[in-house]
Amino acid sequence: MNRENQTIQQILRFCQLIIAVLWIYQGLIPKLIFQVQDEQYVWQQLDVPMPYITWMISLSGIAEIIFGSLFLFLTHKYLHWLSIISLIGLFIFVLLIYPEKIYQAFNPVVMNIALASLSVISLCCINALQNAKHE
């Protein structure tokens, strides 16, 4: 592997590590460990009965941890596309049920754009490495 491909591979590994850490953090800290009030509010807006909200928060946290963990073991463009589409969907969802969140500090706009950007960079790296194999 030439030097350029090694650099691209390092960038890809770094992006995937950070994506994994962010998805895992989002599943672990606000959903499993603390079950913050904002998470409860989201499920209340979906008319989930109160006794089930704790379970739904936990399940969504577990799903995010599993999804984030995939980035530690898999390098595939569909995984990044799924992340980008999920982030867009989650952003629209938050915009509809919690619009005041988009202009507060540490808001979903910043998090989602940053995380989606890492997936876009990863997609560019994957394409570059695939093109290098075919040359």
C-alpha positions as CSV (number, residue, x, y, z in Angstrom):
1,M,0.0,0.0,0.0
2,N,1.4,3.4,-1.0
3,R,1.8,6.3,1.4
4,E,-1.3,8.1,0.1
5,N,-3.5,5.1,0.6
6,Q,-2.0,4.7,4.1
7,T,-3.0,8.2,4.9
8,I,-6.5,7.7,3.6
9,Q,-6.8,4.5,5.6
10,Q,-5.7,6.4,8.8
11,I,-8.3,9.2,8.1
12,L,-11.0,6.5,7.6
13,R,-10.0,4.7,10.8
14,F,-10.0,7.9,12.8
15,C,-13.4,9.0,11.4
16,Q,-14.9,5.6,12.2
17,L,-13.5,5.6,15.7
18,I,-15.0,9.0,16.4
19,I,-18.4,8.1,14.9
20,A,-18.4,5.0,17.0
21,V,-17.6,6.9,20.2
22,L,-20.3,9.5,19.5
23,W,-23.0,7.0,18.8
24,I,-22.0,4.9,21.8
25,Y,-21.9,7.9,24.0
26,Q,-25.4,9.1,22.9
27,G,-26.8,5.6,23.7
28,L,-25.0,5.2,27.0
29,I,-24.9,8.5,28.8
30,P,-28.3,10.2,28.2
31,K,-30.3,7.0,27.6
32,L,-28.9,4.2,29.7
33,I,-27.0,5.8,32.6
34,F,-29.0,9.0,33.2
35,Q,-32.2,8.7,31.2
36,V,-32.4,12.5,30.9
37,Q,-35.7,14.4,30.9
38,D,-35.3,15.4,27.2
39,E,-35.3,11.7,26.3
40,Q,-38.5,11.1,28.3
41,Y,-40.1,14.1,26.6
42,V,-39.4,12.6,23.2
43,W,-41.3,9.4,24.0
44,Q,-44.1,11.3,25.7
45,Q,-44.6,13.2,22.4
46,L,-45.0,9.9,20.7
47,D,-47.8,9.0,23.1
48,V,-45.9,6.1,24.7
49,P,-47.6,5.2,28.0
50,M,-45.5,6.4,31.0
51,P,-44.7,2.9,32.3
52,Y,-43.1,2.0,29.0
53,I,-41.0,5.1,28.5
54,T,-38.1,3.9,30.6
55,W,-37.9,0.7,28.5
56,M,-38.1,2.7,25.3
57,I,-35.3,5.0,26.3
58,S,-33.2,2.0,27.3
59,L,-33.9,0.1,24.1
60,S,-33.1,3.1,21.9
61,G,-29.8,3.5,23.9
62,I,-28.9,-0.1,23.3
63,A,-29.7,0.3,19.6
64,E,-27.4,3.3,19.4
65,I,-24.6,1.5,21.2
66,I,-24.9,-1.5,18.9
67,F,-25.0,0.8,15.9
68,G,-22.0,2.7,17.1
69,S,-20.1,-0.5,17.8
70,L,-20.6,-1.5,14.2
71,F,-18.2,1.3,13.2
72,L,-15.5,-0.3,15.2
73,F,-15.7,-3.5,13.2
74,L,-17.1,-2.7,9.8
75,T,-16.0,-0.4,7.1
76,H,-18.9,-0.2,4.6
77,K,-20.4,2.7,2.7
78,Y,-24.0,1.5,3.5
79,L,-23.3,1.8,7.2
80,H,-22.3,5.5,6.7
81,W,-25.3,6.2,4.5
82,L,-27.5,4.7,7.2
83,S,-25.9,7.0,9.8
84,I,-26.4,10.0,7.6
85,I,-30.0,9.2,6.9
86,S,-30.6,8.4,10.6
87,L,-29.1,11.7,11.6
88,I,-31.3,13.6,9.1
89,G,-34.4,11.8,10.3
90,L,-33.5,12.4,14.0
91,F,-32.9,16.1,13.3
92,I,-36.3,16.5,11.5
93,F,-37.9,14.6,14.3
94,V,-36.4,16.9,17.0
95,L,-37.3,19.9,14.8
96,L,-40.9,18.9,14.8
97,I,-41.3,18.0,18.5
98,Y,-38.7,20.1,20.2
99,P,-38.0,23.1,17.9
100,E,-36.5,25.3,20.7
101,K,-33.6,22.8,21.0
102,I,-32.1,23.9,17.7
103,Y,-30.9,27.3,18.9
104,Q,-29.8,26.3,22.4
105,A,-26.2,25.5,23.4
106,F,-25.0,22.0,22.6
107,N,-27.9,21.5,20.2
108,P,-28.6,18.7,17.7
109,V,-27.7,20.8,14.7
110,V,-24.1,20.9,15.8
111,M,-23.9,17.2,16.8
112,N,-25.7,15.9,13.7
113,I,-23.8,18.0,11.2
114,A,-20.5,17.0,12.8
115,L,-21.4,13.3,12.9
116,A,-22.8,13.3,9.3
117,S,-19.7,15.1,8.1
118,L,-17.5,12.4,9.5
119,S,-19.5,9.9,7.5
120,V,-19.2,12.0,4.4
121,I,-15.4,12.1,4.8
122,S,-15.4,8.3,5.4
123,L,-17.4,7.8,2.2
124,C,-14.8,9.8,0.3
125,C,-12.0,7.7,1.9
126,I,-13.8,4.4,1.0
127,N,-14.3,5.6,-2.6
128,A,-10.7,6.7,-2.9
129,L,-9.4,3.3,-1.5
130,Q,-11.7,1.4,-3.9
131,N,-10.6,3.4,-6.8
132,A,-6.9,2.8,-5.9
133,K,-7.6,-0.9,-5.9
134,H,-8.9,-0.8,-9.5
135,E,-6.0,1.2,-10.8
